[in-house]
Amino acid sequence: MVDAMEMLRANLSRVRIPEPTNRIFKEDCCVSFDTPKSEGGLFVDMNSFLAFGRDYVMWNYEKTGNSVYLHIKQIKKVVSEDRPSKKPTRLAIGVEGGFDNNEPQYEESHSIVILPNYATLPFPSVELPEKVRLAVDAILMAEGAERKEQVAAWVAEKKQVSAYAVNLQQIDSGVVVPPSGWKCAKCDKTENLWLNLIDGMILCGRRNWDGSGGNNHAVEHYNETGYPLAVKLGTITADLEAADVYSYPEDDSVLDPLLAQHLAFFGIDFSALQKSIWFVAFSVLCGLPYVLVQFDEKNMHVVNSTEGKFVMEEGWVPKKLDVYVDVPDIIDIIHLHCKGLELGEELLLESASDGEVTGYS
């Protein structure tokens, strides 16, 4: 009988690492009503990123020839009936300290399944090829296309272009916004942060009725300065129209047609957002230089590549890593000898329609 790992390696050419612009379905079957909570779980095609229930995954395999799938299964946690209920301390539902919404909790498990024999490999596992691990991590971290469509349906009213966007006069105060590690300039908030597009101030958002959220520093800054537009950090992706831009004088979410230009003013390179995680894998496999940068509250740690290995300061546990790949404008891939490829692996260039193969600048 053919070993499951051998079957996976034989089909690695069909595995793709998702691009930032790929739609990934991982919450509902594209044909039926199956979800990860269903008895058979959900199978995510690791080439097309479409999801199928147990009854339809073989149909997709026969139709496409795609044999490698990420299997997602959610099992309801068993809760003891005699467990004492916690007394609410906040007037809220479903949040820490609030009233219990009594919704069941689930444990999620993942595995790699290779059709047609349903050969199974556990995930996570260091035994899996690097390409598969990168692909699965990207799928699990991405927001599901189903969720995005739900949000789009809720926000039925189309955003309007802000009257302040085209003639926005930005102030050059030497502000350069890092790719992570953000913090409110007036308090210790690290979430719900807004970048003012005039002066580059990073401030926290409004305080919610239950005390959560921010400390109102962003709106107070507008009241003091009159600077009209701010963008929510963490919502800036390759799809700039999806970024959460707020206009204080118009009191609404708006579109900024010059958002890429306004972000570049503060050192946020929009072109880098469009680069593929595929090149990270490509650089590691082919020995191209890369740099890992980790930001914490006070310092920035830089980790350079040395013969394809990470060299870290002893005792340093990174909270978040940003990967920068330093590559030339043109690479002669014909004479480029890759290293670290396992048996059966190959590197495939995406077609122009799926995104250009370029590196981080």
C-alpha positions as CSV (number, residue, x, y, z in Angstrom):
1,M,0.0,0.0,0.0
2,V,1.3,3.4,-0.9
3,D,2.4,5.5,2.1
4,A,0.3,8.6,2.8
5,M,3.4,10.9,2.8
6,E,4.5,9.5,-0.5
7,M,1.1,10.2,-2.0
8,L,1.2,13.8,-0.7
9,R,4.7,14.4,-2.2
10,A,3.5,12.9,-5.5
11,N,0.7,15.5,-5.6
12,L,2.6,18.6,-4.2
13,S,2.4,20.3,-7.6
14,R,-1.4,20.6,-7.1
15,V,-1.0,22.4,-3.7
16,R,-1.1,26.2,-3.9
17,I,-0.2,28.7,-1.2
18,P,-3.1,31.3,-1.2
19,E,-2.5,34.8,-2.5
20,P,-3.9,37.7,-0.4
21,T,-6.5,38.2,-3.0
22,N,-7.7,34.6,-3.2
23,R,-11.2,33.8,-1.9
24,I,-10.9,30.9,0.6
25,F,-14.0,28.9,1.5
26,K,-13.7,27.1,4.8
27,E,-17.0,27.5,6.6
28,D,-19.6,26.0,4.3
29,C,-19.7,23.4,1.5
30,C,-20.1,24.9,-1.9
31,V,-22.7,22.4,-2.9
32,S,-24.5,21.3,0.3
33,F,-25.2,22.7,3.8
34,D,-22.3,20.8,5.4
35,T,-20.0,22.8,7.7
36,P,-17.0,21.8,9.9
37,K,-19.6,20.9,12.6
38,S,-21.2,18.3,10.3
39,E,-20.5,14.6,11.0
40,G,-18.0,14.3,8.1
41,G,-16.4,17.8,8.6
42,L,-15.4,20.0,5.7
43,F,-12.7,19.4,3.0
44,V,-10.9,22.5,1.6
45,D,-9.4,21.9,-1.8
46,M,-5.8,23.1,-1.5
47,N,-5.7,24.1,-5.1
48,S,-9.0,25.9,-5.7
49,F,-9.7,26.8,-2.0
50,L,-13.3,25.6,-2.4
51,A,-14.9,23.6,0.5
52,F,-16.9,20.4,0.2
53,G,-18.7,18.1,2.5
54,R,-18.0,14.4,2.7
55,D,-20.7,13.6,0.1
56,Y,-19.2,15.9,-2.5
57,V,-15.4,15.9,-2.0
58,M,-15.0,12.8,-4.2
59,W,-17.2,14.5,-6.9
60,N,-14.8,17.5,-6.9
61,Y,-11.7,15.2,-7.1
62,E,-13.2,13.3,-10.1
63,K,-14.0,16.6,-11.7
64,T,-10.7,18.5,-11.1
65,G,-8.1,15.9,-10.3
66,N,-7.2,17.9,-7.1
67,S,-6.3,15.3,-4.6
68,V,-5.0,17.2,-1.5
69,Y,-7.4,18.6,1.0
70,L,-7.4,20.3,4.4
71,H,-9.9,18.5,6.5
72,I,-11.5,20.8,9.2
73,K,-13.6,19.1,11.9
74,Q,-15.3,20.8,14.8
75,I,-16.6,18.7,17.8
76,K,-18.8,20.1,20.5
77,K,-17.1,20.4,23.9
78,V,-18.7,18.6,26.8
79,V,-19.7,21.0,29.5
80,S,-20.5,19.6,33.0
81,E,-24.1,20.4,34.0
82,D,-23.1,20.9,37.6
83,R,-20.5,23.6,36.7
84,P,-21.3,26.7,38.8
85,S,-22.3,29.7,36.6
86,K,-20.2,32.8,36.9
87,K,-21.9,35.9,38.2
88,P,-22.0,38.7,35.5
89,T,-19.9,41.8,36.2
90,R,-20.6,43.6,33.0
91,L,-23.9,44.5,31.2
92,A,-23.0,42.6,28.0
93,I,-23.7,39.3,26.4
94,G,-21.1,36.8,25.2
95,V,-18.1,38.8,26.4
96,E,-15.7,38.2,29.3
97,G,-17.5,39.1,32.5
98,G,-20.9,39.4,30.8
99,F,-24.0,37.2,30.6
100,D,-23.5,33.7,29.1
101,N,-25.1,33.4,25.7
102,N,-25.3,29.6,26.2
103,E,-23.9,28.9,22.8
104,P,-22.0,25.6,22.6
105,Q,-18.2,25.7,22.2
106,Y,-16.3,23.6,19.8
107,E,-12.9,22.0,19.5
108,E,-11.4,22.3,16.0
109,S,-9.0,19.7,14.5
110,H,-7.1,19.7,11.2
111,S,-5.6,17.0,9.0
112,I,-4.4,16.6,5.5
113,V,-6.4,14.1,3.4
114,I,-5.3,12.7,0.0
115,L,-7.9,11.3,-2.3
116,P,-9.0,8.9,-3.7
117,N,-8.0,6.7,-0.8
118,Y,-8.7,9.2,2.0
119,A,-5.1,8.8,3.2
120,T,-4.7,11.0,6.3
121,L,-1.8,12.9,7.8
122,P,-2.0,14.9,11.0
123,F,-1.6,18.7,11.1
124,P,0.3,20.4,12.6
125,S,3.3,18.2,12.0
126,V,7.0,19.0,11.3
127,E,7.0,16.0,9.0
128,L,4.8,17.7,6.4
129,P,6.6,19.4,3.5
130,E,7.2,23.2,4.1
131,K,4.9,24.1,1.1
132,V,2.0,22.3,2.7
133,R,2.5,23.8,6.1
134,L,2.7,27.3,4.6
135,A,-0.5,26.7,2.6
136,V,-2.5,25.4,5.6
137,D,-1.3,28.2,7.8
138,A,-2.4,30.8,5.2
139,I,-5.8,29.1,4.8
140,L,-6.5,29.0,8.5
141,M,-5.4,32.6,9.1
142,A,-7.4,34.0,6.2
143,E,-10.9,35.3,6.7
144,G,-13.4,33.0,5.0
145,A,-15.1,34.1,1.8
146,E,-18.4,33.2,3.4
147,R,-17.8,35.7,6.2
148,K,-16.7,38.4,3.8
149,E,-19.9,37.9,1.8
150,Q,-22.0,38.1,5.0
151,V,-20.4,41.4,6.0
152,A,-20.9,42.7,2.5
153,A,-24.6,41.8,2.7
154,W,-24.9,43.5,6.0
155,V,-23.3,46.7,4.7
156,A,-25.7,46.9,1.7
157,E,-25.3,50.7,1.3
158,K,-22.4,51.4,-1.0
159,K,-19.7,53.7,0.5
160,Q,-19.4,57.1,-1.0
161,V,-16.1,58.9,-1.9
162,S,-15.3,61.4,0.8
163,A,-15.4,65.0,-0.2
164,Y,-12.1,65.5,1.7
165,A,-10.1,62.7,0.1
166,V,-9.0,64.2,-3.2
167,N,-7.6,67.5,-1.9
168,L,-6.3,66.1,1.4
169,Q,-3.3,68.2,2.6
170,Q,-1.0,65.9,4.6
171,I,1.5,67.2,7.1
172,D,5.1,65.9,6.8
173,S,6.2,65.5,10.5
174,G,8.6,62.7,9.8
175,V,6.1,60.0,10.8
176,V,6.8,56.5,9.5
177,V,4.2,53.8,10.4
178,P,5.7,50.4,11.2
179,P,4.0,47.3,9.8
180,S,3.0,46.1,13.3
181,G,3.5,46.9,17.0
182,W,1.0,49.8,16.9
183,K,-0.1,51.6,20.1
184,C,-2.2,54.6,20.8
185,A,-0.1,57.8,21.2
186,K,-2.1,58.8,24.2
187,C,-2.8,55.6,26.1
188,D,-1.7,51.9,26.2
189,K,-4.4,50.6,23.8
190,T,-3.1,48.3,21.1
191,E,-6.4,47.4,19.4
192,N,-9.1,49.5,17.6
193,L,-6.4,51.9,16.4
194,W,-6.9,54.6,13.8
195,L,-4.3,56.3,11.6
196,N,-5.1,60.0,11.0
197,L,-4.4,60.6,7.3
198,I,-3.4,64.2,7.8
199,D,-0.6,64.0,10.5
200,G,-0.1,60.3,10.9
201,M,-1.2,60.1,14.6
202,I,-2.2,56.6,15.7
203,L,-5.0,56.9,18.3
204,C,-7.6,54.6,19.7
205,G,-11.2,54.5,18.6
206,R,-14.5,55.2,20.4
207,R,-15.4,53.7,23.8
208,N,-18.4,51.3,23.5
209,W,-21.4,51.5,25.7
210,D,-20.1,48.5,27.8
211,G,-16.7,50.1,28.4
212,S,-14.9,48.1,25.8
213,G,-13.3,49.5,22.7
214,G,-11.0,52.6,22.9
215,N,-10.7,55.7,24.9
216,N,-12.1,58.2,22.3
217,H,-8.6,59.6,21.6
218,A,-9.0,59.5,17.8
219,V,-12.3,61.5,17.7
220,E,-10.9,63.8,20.4
221,H,-8.0,64.5,18.1
222,Y,-10.4,65.4,15.3
223,N,-12.3,67.8,17.6
224,E,-9.0,69.5,18.5
225,T,-7.5,69.7,15.0
226,G,-10.3,69.3,12.5
227,Y,-8.3,66.7,10.5
228,P,-11.1,64.8,8.8
229,L,-10.0,61.3,7.7
230,A,-8.6,58.3,9.5
231,V,-8.1,54.6,8.5
232,K,-8.4,51.7,10.9
233,L,-5.1,49.8,11.2
234,G,-5.5,46.1,10.5
235,T,-8.1,46.7,7.7
236,I,-5.5,47.7,5.1
237,T,-5.1,44.8,2.6
238,A,-4.5,44.4,-1.1
239,D,-8.2,45.4,-1.6
240,L,-7.9,49.0,-0.6
241,E,-11.6,49.6,-1.1
242,A,-12.3,47.2,1.8
243,A,-10.2,49.4,4.2
244,D,-12.2,51.0,6.9
245,V,-11.8,54.7,6.2
246,Y,-13.9,57.1,8.4
247,S,-14.7,60.7,7.8
248,Y,-15.4,62.6,11.0
249,P,-17.2,65.6,9.5
250,E,-19.3,63.4,7.2
251,D,-19.9,61.0,10.2
252,D,-19.7,57.9,8.0
253,S,-17.4,55.2,6.5
254,V,-16.2,56.5,3.2
255,L,-14.0,55.6,0.2
256,D,-10.6,57.3,-0.3
257,P,-9.6,56.8,-4.0
258,L,-6.1,58.1,-3.2
259,L,-5.6,55.9,-0.1
260,A,-2.5,54.2,-1.5
261,Q,-0.9,57.6,-2.0
262,H,-2.0,58.8,1.4
263,L,-0.6,55.6,3.1
264,A,2.7,55.9,1.2
265,F,3.1,59.4,2.7
266,F,3.6,57.7,6.0
267,G,5.8,54.9,4.7
268,I,3.2,52.3,4.2
269,D,4.0,50.7,0.8
270,F,0.8,49.5,-0.7
271,S,2.6,47.6,-3.4
272,A,4.1,45.4,-0.8
273,L,0.6,44.4,0.4
274,Q,0.0,42.9,-3.0
275,K,3.1,40.6,-2.9
276,S,2.5,36.9,-2.5
277,I,3.3,34.8,0.5
278,W,4.4,32.4,-2.2
279,F,7.6,34.3,-2.6
280,V,8.4,33.8,1.1
281,A,8.4,30.1,0.5
282,F,10.3,30.6,-2.8
283,S,13.0,32.6,-1.0
284,V,13.5,30.0,1.7
285,L,13.6,27.1,-0.7
286,C,16.0,28.8,-3.1
287,G,18.3,30.4,-0.6
288,L,17.4,34.0,-1.4
289,P,18.1,36.4,1.5
290,Y,15.2,37.3,3.8
291,V,14.8,39.3,6.9
292,L,12.4,38.7,9.9
293,V,11.4,41.7,11.9
294,Q,9.6,41.5,15.2
295,F,8.1,44.5,16.9
296,D,7.2,44.7,20.5
297,E,6.2,47.6,22.7
298,K,9.7,49.1,22.9
299,N,12.1,47.5,20.4
300,M,12.5,46.1,16.9
301,H,14.4,42.8,16.6
302,V,15.9,41.9,13.2
303,V,16.7,38.3,12.4
304,N,18.7,37.7,9.2
305,S,18.9,34.5,7.3
306,T,22.1,32.5,7.5
307,E,22.4,29.5,5.2
308,G,18.6,29.1,5.3
309,K,18.3,29.0,9.1
310,F,16.8,31.5,11.5
311,V,19.3,33.0,14.0
312,M,17.6,34.4,17.0
313,E,18.7,36.1,20.2
314,E,18.8,33.6,23.0
315,G,15.7,33.8,25.2
316,W,13.7,35.8,22.7
317,V,10.2,34.5,22.1
318,P,8.6,36.4,19.1
319,K,5.0,37.6,19.5
320,K,4.6,38.4,15.8
321,L,6.8,38.1,12.8
322,D,6.8,40.1,9.6
323,V,8.7,38.6,6.7
324,Y,10.6,40.8,4.2
325,V,12.2,39.2,1.2
326,D,15.0,41.0,-0.5
327,V,15.2,40.0,-4.2
328,P,16.5,41.6,-7.4
329,D,14.2,43.1,-9.9
330,I,14.9,40.2,-12.4
331,I,15.7,36.6,-11.4
332,D,17.1,34.1,-13.9
333,I,15.1,31.1,-12.6
334,I,16.4,28.8,-15.3
335,H,19.8,28.7,-13.6
336,L,18.6,29.1,-10.1
337,H,19.2,25.9,-8.1
338,C,16.7,25.3,-5.3
339,K,17.6,23.6,-2.1
340,G,15.5,22.0,0.5
341,L,13.0,20.5,-1.9
342,E,11.7,17.1,-0.8
343,L,11.0,14.2,-3.1
344,G,8.2,15.0,-5.5
345,E,8.1,18.8,-4.7
346,E,8.3,21.4,-7.4
347,L,7.9,25.1,-7.6
348,L,5.2,26.4,-9.9
349,L,5.0,30.0,-11.1
350,E,1.5,31.5,-10.8
351,S,0.0,32.7,-14.1
352,A,-0.3,36.4,-14.7
353,S,-4.0,36.3,-14.0
354,D,-3.3,35.0,-10.5
355,G,-0.8,37.7,-9.7
356,E,2.7,38.6,-10.8
357,V,5.6,36.8,-9.2
358,T,7.5,39.6,-7.6
359,G,9.3,40.2,-4.3
360,Y,9.1,42.6,-1.5
361,S,11.0,45.9,-2.1
